[in-house]
Amino acid sequence: MRYELYYWPGIQGRGEFIRLALEEAGAEYIDVAHQPEHHGMGMPAMMALLENSDLACPPFAPPFLKAGDQVIGQTANILLFLGSRHGLAPQEEAARLWVHQLQLTIADLVSEVHDTHHPIAASLYYEEQKDEALRRAADFTGMRLPRFLGYFEAVLERNPHGDRWLAGDALTYADLSMFQVIAGLRYAFPRTMKRFTSDYPRLAALHDRVAARKHIKAYLASKRREPFNNDGIFRHYKELDAG
Amino acid sequence: MRYELYYWPGIQGRGEFIRLALEEAGAEYIDVAHQPEHHGMGMPAMMALLENSDLACPPFAPPFLKAGDQVIGQTANILLFLGSRHGLAPQEEAARLWVHQLQLTIADLVSEVHDTHHPIAASLYYEEQKDEALRRAADFTGMRLPRFLGYFEAVLERNPHGDRWLAGDALTYADLSMFQVIAGLRYAFPRTMKRFTSDYPRLAALHDRVAARKHIKAYLASKRREPFNNDGIFRHYKELDAG
């Protein structure tokens, strides 16, 4: 089956967590909003699906994944689906829930990253909420981020199967997402992340381990990988990066 | 098996979504932080578990649920676990994912409610971020909330099994959470919610349908149900409720 991924073009955003899972799995997929409109794709196709009032299970927002007749929304939920289908999560229930728990904690971190530059309203420009962003980003880099990173480093350290992967003895979708978060944090907050490798050696090694995977390496070098930019979740505004 | 629920005492918070599921299921559980310290419970027991560095699968934050040896964190993940065990979610995969997708969208709404009074930092008092809260709450009540409520109303309207429940033809944990959100919004934003029943008749009926369930009705009338208050997620600050 060929999946259809629907997500805003021009940014990595939350769609990137899905792309990494699809790429690692070697799954066949179309990134619909990136395809030409004259082939019935592009943004019009995404908006048509979002606004289709016949859809019994409508997504609230992108990303969403079409798998046959099924339309699945919410990033962590899509990964739950793909994880069980493509060997990116363990089959056993307790282990599967643990991976999902890690993913939901990563999702919380991602939301907090977003709110560093948009603490007031997603509908306003950064420049319209810059004063508030300065305050929120200072709390994020000073308090929240060390708490999240310390947590994930401890998860690796305590993994009974060793510190290669967050959960169990094999790569899961949570590892792929953790890679993406680390890459994004380094782009957005280079000063804050200066001592990342020495402070969180296991996370830094995990990042490199994921980046070196055959499929991921090929993906990152391809044109399918959008570069980070200041329209996405991970944005580099020097003034928000206290360091 | 007797579950142990760990959550901050004195507020409903995210723990309440778990309590409602446990109560509806008639499951046996202990609300650990509410129990006396001299029985080895209370806050010290919760903090001991949170800080236990032997725990291979540590939760990032409350709520978490102990089920035998398993410690499960993240509200939506705990509901995923309880849902399949207590008939609060369908067994079939696509339907199960749809319920979870709804729950994750409810979780997004709950986070946005929290950030109306804490747009800058959870570690600061409301009074220290009141100016920012006024701006964020105006965006929330004016733009975001109608979008969320309109979405969930449409989900009920489009349910092929009728508009009694969000998903399928039976109550799920997402219905219980939706009830809690509506009750909370009415507490926090009474002016904004003034026309809720006429604008969102299906959601209003869902709220009443859940409140009338035998177990839920008994729970709401019991001392186990904490009242809403201004320490929780749903807080009533008149100035944030533009109406």
Interface residues (C-beta under 8 A of the other chain):
Chain A: S53 L55 A56 C57 P58 P59 F60 Q70 I72 G73 Q74 A76 N77 L80 F81 E93 A94 L97 W98 H100 Q101 L104 T105 D108 S111 D115 P119 I120 A121 S123 L124 Q129 E132 R135 R136 D139 M143 F148 Y151 A154 V155 R158 N159 P160
Chain B: S53 D54 L55 A56 C57 P58 P59 F60 Q70 I72 G73 Q74 A76 N77 L80 F81 A94 L97 W98 H100 Q101 L104 T105 D108 S111 D115 P119 I120 A121 S123 L124 Q129 E132 R135 R136 D139 M143 F148 Y151 A154 V155 R158 N159 P160
